[in-house]
Amino acid sequence: MTYAKGDRIALVHTDDPHTDLRPGDTGTVTRYDPNLAQLSIAWDSGSTLSMLLDDGDEVRPA
């Protein structure tokens, strides 16, 4: 899947034990690096946790 700056997404899954994000939390894509499969997101909660899509993080369109 391709992501563009400004796309709205929702968290499906992350293994990050240090985040307060939960499935269903939403945010806005700020950057997508397809070479690293890294998705930078400004979460509505204020978090800036990036998603590593090749390492098990999963999002869906919101």
C-alpha beads as a LAMMPS data file, in Angstrom:
LAMMPS data file: protein, C-alpha beads

62 atoms
61 bonds

1 atom types
1 bond types

-500.0 500.0 xlo xhi
-500.0 500.0 ylo yhi
-500.0 500.0 zlo zhi

Masses

1 110.0

Atoms # bond

1 1 1 0.000 0.000 0.000
2 1 1 1.132 3.569 -0.644
3 1 1 0.645 6.407 1.825
4 1 1 0.654 10.150 1.193
5 1 1 1.158 13.074 3.543
6 1 1 -2.212 13.992 5.009
7 1 1 -3.758 10.506 4.770
8 1 1 -5.780 9.561 7.830
9 1 1 -4.988 6.162 9.311
10 1 1 -5.987 4.020 12.285
11 1 1 -3.777 1.700 14.289
12 1 1 -4.490 -1.997 13.898
13 1 1 -1.470 -3.439 15.747
14 1 1 1.944 -2.561 17.196
15 1 1 4.318 -4.612 19.350
16 1 1 5.907 -1.484 20.860
17 1 1 5.694 -2.019 24.644
18 1 1 6.452 1.649 25.412
19 1 1 3.483 3.269 23.686
20 1 1 0.073 4.209 25.028
21 1 1 -1.412 3.831 21.526
22 1 1 -4.170 1.257 21.228
23 1 1 -5.908 -0.366 18.249
24 1 1 -8.361 2.085 16.720
25 1 1 -6.317 5.196 17.604
26 1 1 -6.151 7.561 14.632
27 1 1 -3.610 9.939 13.177
28 1 1 -2.357 11.753 10.097
29 1 1 0.515 10.594 7.901
30 1 1 3.378 13.095 7.913
31 1 1 5.860 11.041 5.852
32 1 1 6.165 7.651 4.194
33 1 1 9.475 6.026 3.241
34 1 1 8.666 3.014 1.058
35 1 1 12.312 1.883 1.028
36 1 1 12.264 1.439 4.809
37 1 1 8.522 0.702 5.012
38 1 1 8.439 3.415 7.682
39 1 1 5.320 5.487 8.203
40 1 1 5.621 8.676 10.242
41 1 1 2.367 9.666 11.902
42 1 1 1.099 12.576 13.974
43 1 1 -1.283 10.668 16.212
44 1 1 -4.366 12.517 17.458
45 1 1 -3.284 11.638 21.008
46 1 1 -0.089 13.685 20.570
47 1 1 2.200 10.691 20.033
48 1 1 4.650 10.767 17.128
49 1 1 5.411 7.043 17.091
50 1 1 6.373 5.862 13.601
51 1 1 5.102 2.563 12.254
52 1 1 7.583 0.013 10.913
53 1 1 5.375 -1.843 8.481
54 1 1 7.905 -4.614 7.713
55 1 1 8.422 -5.272 11.431
56 1 1 4.840 -6.135 12.382
57 1 1 3.198 -2.737 12.831
58 1 1 -0.135 -2.536 11.033
59 1 1 -2.447 0.372 10.153
60 1 1 -5.555 0.820 8.023
61 1 1 -7.252 3.806 6.393
62 1 1 -9.399 5.721 8.879

Bonds

1 1 1 2
2 1 2 3
3 1 3 4
4 1 4 5
5 1 5 6
6 1 6 7
7 1 7 8
8 1 8 9
9 1 9 10
10 1 10 11
11 1 11 12
12 1 12 13
13 1 13 14
14 1 14 15
15 1 15 16
16 1 16 17
17 1 17 18
18 1 18 19
19 1 19 20
20 1 20 21
21 1 21 22
22 1 22 23
23 1 23 24
24 1 24 25
25 1 25 26
26 1 26 27
27 1 27 28
28 1 28 29
29 1 29 30
30 1 30 31
31 1 31 32
32 1 32 33
33 1 33 34
34 1 34 35
35 1 35 36
36 1 36 37
37 1 37 38
38 1 38 39
39 1 39 40
40 1 40 41
41 1 41 42
42 1 42 43
43 1 43 44
44 1 44 45
45 1 45 46
46 1 46 47
47 1 47 48
48 1 48 49
49 1 49 50
50 1 50 51
51 1 51 52
52 1 52 53
53 1 53 54
54 1 54 55
55 1 55 56
56 1 56 57
57 1 57 58
58 1 58 59
59 1 59 60
60 1 60 61
61 1 61 62
